[in-house]
Amino acid sequence: MKTMTAVAALSASLAGALVLAAAPAFAQEHQHHPQGPAPAPAPAPAAAHAHAHADFESGRFHVRVDAPEHPVGDVILIPGLSSSPEVWDGLTEELKGRYRVHRVHIQGFAAAAAKDNATGPVSAPVAEELARYIAEQRLNKPAVIGHSMGGTIAMMLAARHPDSVGKLMVVDMVPFMGAIFGAPGATAESVSPMADQIYAGMTAGPEEAYRQQAAASVTSMINTESLRAGPLEDTATSDRAVSASAFRELIVTDLRPELPRITAPTQVLYVRFNDPRMTDEMVDGIYRASFATLPSAGFTRIDDSAHFIMLDQPARFAAEVNAFLK
């Protein structure tokens, strides 16, 4: 497979799915617990929501908790760029009768105040705060599932705090997204100028153009038309500056050297590229090559789905998650 073809295909799948808006030139798109799980974290009532929030103070995120009386373990769900915990509603219904489910809501996304995410990186500090959350809530090696940017955060957490994570699932994300923005052999440093230009476009372009491109990008990420309204609203109510900073960080973050530090069993779910020239074998090869520094990882391609697998293929996605948690 030629490198440039692989880069073009990966660009079509991920860049098109993740870029919300840019300057005109760039606009386009579970774990056995011998002693049982820790006591359930005391949820704090939430005035504006029917769900409960974990008793945890952070300027980076807050957490919705759903749990049975006697959970068999913990699952942390991390959504992607400009996304809400509500993308996990279907999976939460599937799991909450057995597991304590922690749905992360990143500040600045989906109507949440920006707080500490107002400036600078987002993924790395959120990963550090998640390590603190796991420790303070006394979670015993939870399973962590991250979609898109949430997959990046999950990989950071598992690599930098390997004793904190029991299992890791990455949903439609690669460890170095910047590879799709540069020439073959691209590094975080070499793609920084491009990341800066995209950031500038996302922050300085006309508001209406930004919102239109954001809506178009989200639409392209979800094949199931009836399920687009929620994610579209999430994007429209996300802080533009936070989304831009978070996206720039994704481009210049290369986690491939850190993957060998991950000790948790890892599963990667991904979709076909929206490129008729790409065969299944080519797509599979690209993902396996991207995670070459984590040879123990397992891979599953989910066909007939766009980026939001949990929405386009909920039954298949839930089946994969249940198998992963066993």
Kinemage of the C-alpha trace (Angstrom):
@kinemage 1
@onewidth
@group {chain A} dominant
@subgroup {mainchain}
@vectorlist {calphas} color= white
{ca met a 1} P 0.000 0.000 0.000
{ca lys a 2} L 1.432 3.368 -0.920
{ca thr a 3} L 1.956 5.780 1.949
{ca met a 4} L 0.235 8.700 0.280
{ca thr a 5} L -2.874 6.604 -0.423
{ca ala a 6} L -2.977 5.608 3.243
{ca val a 7} L -2.597 9.199 4.351
{ca ala a 8} L -5.330 10.364 2.008
{ca ala a 9} L -7.693 7.668 3.242
{ca leu a 10} L -6.986 8.367 6.887
{ca ser a 11} L -7.539 12.031 6.213
{ca ala a 12} L -10.932 11.319 4.680
{ca ser a 13} L -11.993 9.222 7.673
{ca leu a 14} L -10.611 11.207 10.601
{ca ala a 15} L -9.938 14.724 9.483
{ca gly a 16} L -13.299 14.921 7.790
{ca ala a 17} L -14.889 13.566 10.942
{ca leu a 18} L -13.049 15.795 13.388
{ca val a 19} L -12.303 19.150 11.808
{ca leu a 20} L -15.173 21.408 12.807
{ca ala a 21} L -14.074 24.503 10.955
{ca ala a 22} L -10.920 26.167 9.780
{ca ala a 23} L -9.567 28.947 7.627
{ca pro a 24} L -11.006 28.839 4.118
{ca ala a 25} L -7.964 26.919 2.857
{ca phe a 26} L -8.461 24.158 5.435
{ca ala a 27} L -12.240 24.002 5.928
{ca gln a 28} L -13.579 20.421 5.256
{ca glu a 29} L -14.565 18.565 6.451
{ca his a 30} P -13.678 -5.012 32.344
{ca gln a 31} L -11.528 -6.198 34.975
{ca his a 32} L -11.788 -8.917 37.723
{ca his a 33} L -11.901 -7.482 41.256
{ca pro a 34} L -10.796 -10.102 43.832
{ca gln a 35} L -12.160 -8.026 46.712
{ca gly a 36} L -15.114 -6.552 44.856
{ca pro a 37} L -15.449 -3.003 43.563
{ca ala a 38} L -14.980 0.015 45.798
{ca pro a 39} L -18.025 1.558 47.453
{ca ala a 40} L -20.062 3.654 45.067
{ca pro a 41} L -19.019 7.297 44.927
{ca ala a 42} L -21.549 9.508 46.653
{ca pro a 43} L -23.418 11.294 43.875
{ca ala a 44} L -24.272 14.938 44.322
{ca pro a 45} L -27.775 15.939 43.220
{ca ala a 46} L -27.781 17.963 40.058
{ca ala a 47} L -30.228 20.817 40.031
{ca ala a 48} L -30.719 20.958 36.282
{ca his a 49} L -30.511 17.251 35.428
{ca ala a 50} L -32.355 14.051 36.293
{ca his a 51} L -29.073 12.154 36.476
{ca ala a 52} L -26.574 12.325 39.387
{ca his a 53} L -23.123 13.841 39.320
{ca ala a 54} L -20.095 12.324 41.028
{ca asp a 55} L -18.900 14.198 44.100
{ca phe a 56} L -15.732 15.463 42.429
{ca glu a 57} L -14.563 19.029 41.935
{ca ser a 58} L -12.641 19.835 38.779
{ca gly a 59} L -12.414 22.705 36.357
{ca arg a 60} L -11.779 20.228 33.541
{ca phe a 61} L -14.868 18.013 33.572
{ca his a 62} L -17.794 16.736 35.597
{ca val a 63} L -19.127 13.183 35.677
{ca arg a 64} L -22.591 11.642 35.420
{ca val a 65} L -22.924 8.376 37.364
{ca asp a 66} L -25.450 5.579 36.782
{ca ala a 67} L -25.195 2.443 38.915
{ca pro a 68} L -27.047 -0.626 40.187
{ca glu a 69} L -27.107 -1.433 43.907
{ca his a 70} L -24.263 -3.947 43.574
{ca pro a 71} L -22.083 -3.089 40.544
{ca val a 72} L -19.632 -5.689 39.290
{ca gly a 73} L -17.171 -3.003 38.238
{ca asp a 74} L -16.708 0.472 36.799
{ca val a 75} L -16.753 1.790 33.241
{ca ile a 76} L -15.631 5.295 32.304
{ca leu a 77} L -16.975 6.688 29.032
{ca ile a 78} L -15.222 9.657 27.406
{ca pro a 79} L -16.888 11.423 24.462
{ca gly a 80} L -15.115 13.162 21.623
{ca leu a 81} L -14.506 16.711 20.470
{ca ser a 82} L -17.452 19.030 21.144
{ca ser a 83} L -19.532 16.031 22.242
{ca ser a 84} L -21.881 15.379 25.156
{ca pro a 85} L -22.090 12.385 27.513
{ca glu a 86} L -25.478 11.790 25.890
{ca val a 87} L -23.805 10.061 22.940
{ca trp a 88} L -23.342 7.216 25.444
{ca asp a 89} L -27.027 7.054 26.496
{ca gly a 90} L -27.745 3.802 24.642
{ca leu a 91} L -24.625 2.081 25.941
{ca thr a 92} L -25.319 3.344 29.460
{ca glu a 93} L -28.783 1.741 29.376
{ca glu a 94} L -27.114 -1.502 28.285
{ca leu a 95} L -24.498 -1.452 31.066
{ca lys a 96} L -25.956 0.285 34.116
{ca gly a 97} L -27.799 -2.795 35.387
{ca arg a 98} L -24.406 -4.445 36.004
{ca tyr a 99} L -21.718 -1.768 35.987
{ca arg a 100} L -21.279 1.618 37.587
{ca val a 101} L -21.075 3.867 34.535
{ca his a 102} L -19.185 7.167 34.681
{ca arg a 103} L -19.930 9.481 31.759
{ca val a 104} L -17.460 12.325 31.433
{ca his a 105} L -18.618 15.775 30.344
{ca ile a 106} L -15.637 17.891 29.344
{ca gln a 107} L -15.911 21.566 30.258
{ca gly a 108} L -16.399 23.770 27.246
{ca phe a 109} L -18.228 21.122 25.243
{ca ala a 110} L -21.984 20.751 24.779
{ca ala a 111} L -23.110 23.776 26.829
{ca ala a 112} L -20.751 23.132 29.764
{ca ala a 113} L -18.868 26.237 30.943
{ca ala a 114} L -15.264 26.299 29.709
{ca lys a 115} L -13.717 26.822 33.171
{ca asp a 116} L -10.103 25.544 33.213
{ca asn a 117} L -10.325 24.499 29.568
{ca ala a 118} L -10.788 28.106 28.439
{ca thr a 119} L -7.152 28.310 27.328
{ca gly a 120} L -4.392 25.875 26.463
{ca pro a 121} L -4.446 22.086 26.040
{ca val a 122} L -7.516 20.052 26.925
{ca ser a 123} L -6.836 16.325 26.435
{ca ala a 124} L -3.650 16.077 28.536
{ca pro a 125} L -4.998 17.918 31.609
{ca val a 126} L -8.300 16.034 31.378
{ca ala a 127} L -6.342 12.750 31.378
{ca glu a 128} L -4.471 13.857 34.519
{ca glu a 129} L -7.706 14.828 36.249
{ca leu a 130} L -9.233 11.477 35.311
{ca ala a 131} L -6.335 9.752 37.083
{ca arg a 132} L -7.164 11.851 40.151
{ca tyr a 133} L -10.857 11.014 39.772
{ca ile a 134} L -10.116 7.278 39.692
{ca ala a 135} L -7.916 7.574 42.805
{ca glu a 136} L -10.253 9.802 44.824
{ca gln a 137} L -13.364 7.811 43.925
{ca arg a 138} L -11.486 4.602 44.832
{ca leu a 139} L -12.251 2.913 41.544
{ca asn a 140} L -10.522 -0.453 41.176
{ca lys a 141} L -9.001 -0.485 37.689
{ca pro a 142} L -12.029 0.668 35.718
{ca ala a 143} L -12.521 -0.084 32.071
{ca val a 144} L -12.056 3.080 30.049
{ca ile a 145} L -13.736 3.646 26.689
{ca gly a 146} L -13.000 6.736 24.628
{ca his a 147} L -14.442 7.859 21.316
{ca ser a 148} L -12.420 10.021 18.948
{ca met a 149} L -10.707 12.724 21.052
{ca gly a 150} L -11.960 10.706 24.037
{ca gly a 151} L -9.849 7.859 22.651
{ca thr a 152} L -6.793 10.107 22.776
{ca ile a 153} L -7.565 10.987 26.400
{ca ala a 154} L -8.080 7.312 27.226
{ca met a 155} L -4.723 6.401 25.657
{ca met a 156} L -2.990 9.194 27.596
{ca leu a 157} L -4.549 7.971 30.845
{ca ala a 158} L -3.626 4.331 30.224
{ca ala a 159} L -0.044 5.180 29.156
{ca arg a 160} L 0.742 7.766 31.829
{ca his a 161} L -1.142 6.068 34.690
{ca pro a 162} L -1.065 2.382 33.720
{ca asp a 163} L -2.002 1.177 37.215
{ca ser a 164} L -5.244 3.174 37.032
{ca val a 165} L -6.801 1.428 34.028
{ca gly a 166} L -8.077 -2.145 33.912
{ca lys a 167} L -9.092 -2.259 30.248
{ca leu a 168} L -8.880 0.212 27.393
{ca met a 169} L -11.090 0.615 24.330
{ca val a 170} L -10.287 3.198 21.676
{ca val a 171} L -13.175 4.001 19.332
{ca asp a 172} L -12.263 5.294 15.876
{ca met a 173} L -9.060 7.146 16.770
{ca val a 174} L -5.342 6.760 16.037
{ca pro a 175} L -2.422 7.635 18.359
{ca phe a 176} L -1.039 10.355 16.066
{ca met a 177} L -3.670 12.239 14.139
{ca gly a 178} L -1.046 14.688 12.944
{ca ala a 179} L 0.221 12.098 10.454
{ca ile a 180} L -2.682 12.963 8.183
{ca phe a 181} L -1.690 16.628 8.041
{ca gly a 182} L 1.927 16.233 6.971
{ca ala a 183} L 4.220 14.437 4.586
{ca pro a 184} L 5.244 10.793 5.147
{ca gly a 185} L 7.345 10.600 8.301
{ca ala a 186} L 5.584 13.611 9.820
{ca thr a 187} L 6.351 14.433 13.435
{ca ala a 188} L 4.527 16.510 16.032
{ca glu a 189} L 7.053 19.278 15.398
{ca ser a 190} L 6.725 19.214 11.628
{ca val a 191} L 2.913 19.500 11.711
{ca ser a 192} L 2.889 22.321 14.282
{ca pro a 193} L 2.758 25.101 11.682
{ca met a 194} L -0.231 23.456 10.032
{ca ala a 195} L -1.872 23.006 13.443
{ca asp a 196} L -1.323 26.689 14.161
{ca gln a 197} L -2.919 27.712 10.869
{ca ile a 198} L -5.940 25.486 11.454
{ca tyr a 199} L -6.277 26.862 14.985
{ca ala a 200} L -6.162 30.405 13.649
{ca gly a 201} L -8.867 29.622 11.117
{ca met a 202} L -11.076 28.005 13.720
{ca thr a 203} L -10.793 30.943 16.092
{ca ala a 204} L -10.690 33.914 13.746
{ca gly a 205} L -12.994 32.971 10.877
{ca pro a 206} L -16.548 34.304 10.572
{ca glu a 207} L -18.881 32.852 13.188
{ca glu a 208} L -21.582 31.852 10.732
{ca ala a 209} L -19.110 30.045 8.475
{ca tyr a 210} L -17.682 28.232 11.491
{ca arg a 211} L -21.116 27.089 12.642
{ca gln a 212} L -22.130 25.953 9.180
{ca gln a 213} L -18.953 23.930 8.736
{ca ala a 214} L -19.358 22.447 12.218
{ca ala a 215} L -22.872 21.295 11.369
{ca ala a 216} L -21.759 19.871 8.025
{ca ser a 217} L -18.920 17.960 9.675
{ca val a 218} L -21.175 16.442 12.340
{ca thr a 219} L -23.692 15.454 9.689
{ca ser a 220} L -20.945 13.581 7.824
{ca met a 221} L -19.979 11.729 11.023
{ca ile a 222} L -23.411 10.098 11.551
{ca asn a 223} L -25.132 8.014 8.888
{ca thr a 224} L -28.362 7.668 10.894
{ca glu a 225} L -30.182 10.892 10.092
{ca ser a 226} L -32.677 10.580 12.964
{ca leu a 227} L -29.815 10.591 15.501
{ca arg a 228} L -27.980 13.680 14.291
{ca ala a 229} L -29.961 16.309 16.226
{ca gly a 230} L -28.278 15.711 19.611
{ca pro a 231} L -24.676 15.851 18.364
{ca leu a 232} L -25.526 18.859 16.192
{ca glu a 233} L -26.853 20.667 19.267
{ca asp a 234} L -23.768 19.615 21.259
{ca thr a 235} L -21.488 21.145 18.652
{ca ala a 236} L -23.541 24.312 18.328
{ca thr a 237} L -23.405 24.854 22.112
{ca ser a 238} L -19.687 24.084 22.487
{ca asp a 239} L -17.193 26.846 23.208
{ca arg a 240} L -15.454 27.662 19.951
{ca ala a 241} L -12.106 28.488 21.581
{ca val a 242} L -12.078 25.257 23.594
{ca ser a 243} L -12.873 23.188 20.522
{ca ala a 244} L -10.145 24.939 18.537
{ca ser a 245} L -7.509 24.472 21.261
{ca ala a 246} L -8.490 20.852 21.708
{ca phe a 247} L -8.255 20.164 17.989
{ca arg a 248} L -4.853 21.827 17.672
{ca glu a 249} L -3.620 19.675 20.575
{ca leu a 250} L -4.843 16.523 18.830
{ca ile a 251} L -2.855 17.339 15.698
{ca val a 252} L 0.450 17.842 17.560
{ca thr a 253} L 0.057 14.931 20.011
{ca asp a 254} L 1.977 11.788 19.051
{ca leu a 255} L 1.230 8.990 21.507
{ca arg a 256} L 3.004 6.236 19.554
{ca pro a 257} L 6.168 6.388 21.721
{ca glu a 258} L 3.991 6.136 24.855
{ca leu a 259} L 1.860 3.165 23.808
{ca pro a 260} L 4.365 0.557 25.105
{ca arg a 261} L 3.665 1.850 28.632
{ca ile a 262} L 0.048 0.695 28.380
{ca thr a 263} L -0.469 -2.511 30.373
{ca ala a 264} L -4.267 -2.718 30.128
{ca pro a 265} L -5.753 -5.099 27.550
{ca thr a 266} L -6.586 -2.843 24.623
{ca gln a 267} L -9.191 -3.064 21.874
{ca val a 268} L -9.489 -0.676 18.934
{ca leu a 269} L -12.798 -0.293 17.089
{ca tyr a 270} L -12.815 1.568 13.795
{ca val a 271} L -14.849 2.115 10.648
{ca arg a 272} L -14.217 1.907 6.928
{ca phe a 273} L -12.908 5.010 5.245
{ca asn a 274} L -15.264 6.970 3.060
{ca asp a 275} L -13.094 6.217 0.046
{ca pro a 276} L -14.131 3.592 -2.535
{ca arg a 277} L -10.473 3.030 -3.486
{ca met a 278} L -9.723 1.543 -0.058
{ca thr a 279} L -10.163 -2.200 0.445
{ca asp a 280} L -10.930 -3.754 3.828
{ca glu a 281} L -7.363 -5.082 3.925
{ca met a 282} L -5.922 -1.632 3.337
{ca val a 283} L -8.045 -0.061 6.053
{ca asp a 284} L -7.145 -2.824 8.509
{ca gly a 285} L -3.463 -2.373 7.661
{ca ile a 286} L -3.519 1.351 8.312
{ca tyr a 287} L -4.964 0.921 11.799
{ca arg a 288} L -2.604 -1.906 12.712
{ca ala a 289} L 0.366 0.138 11.524
{ca ser a 290} L -0.806 3.138 13.548
{ca phe a 291} L -0.756 1.020 16.726
{ca ala a 292} L 2.448 -0.888 15.860
{ca thr a 293} L 4.073 0.163 19.164
{ca leu a 294} L 1.255 -1.631 21.042
{ca pro a 295} L 1.394 -5.081 19.403
{ca ser a 296} L -0.929 -6.638 22.017
{ca ala a 297} L -3.859 -4.463 20.874
{ca gly a 298} L -6.875 -6.118 19.281
{ca phe a 299} L -8.679 -4.654 16.295
{ca thr a 300} L -12.288 -4.781 15.095
{ca arg a 301} L -13.612 -3.007 12.021
{ca ile a 302} L -17.279 -2.023 12.152
{ca asp a 303} L -18.750 -1.732 8.681
{ca asp a 304} L -21.845 0.256 7.658
{ca ser a 305} L -21.048 2.994 10.151
{ca ala a 306} L -19.633 6.482 10.177
{ca his a 307} L -17.529 7.971 12.982
{ca phe a 308} L -20.188 7.705 15.723
{ca ile a 309} L -20.324 3.889 15.831
{ca met a 310} L -22.415 3.913 19.012
{ca leu a 311} L -25.173 5.726 17.095
{ca asp a 312} L -24.956 4.093 13.682
{ca gln a 313} L -24.470 0.496 14.911
{ca pro a 314} L -25.687 0.471 18.548
{ca ala a 315} L -26.384 -3.283 18.791
{ca arg a 316} L -23.027 -4.256 17.265
{ca phe a 317} L -21.246 -1.647 19.370
{ca ala a 318} L -22.901 -2.870 22.603
{ca ala a 319} L -21.991 -6.456 21.725
{ca glu a 320} L -18.346 -5.478 21.216
{ca val a 321} L -18.297 -3.590 24.511
{ca asn a 322} L -19.897 -6.471 26.425
{ca ala a 323} L -17.336 -8.895 24.994
{ca phe a 324} L -14.566 -6.440 25.893
{ca leu a 325} L -15.772 -6.126 29.506
{ca lys a 326} L -15.915 -9.889 30.181
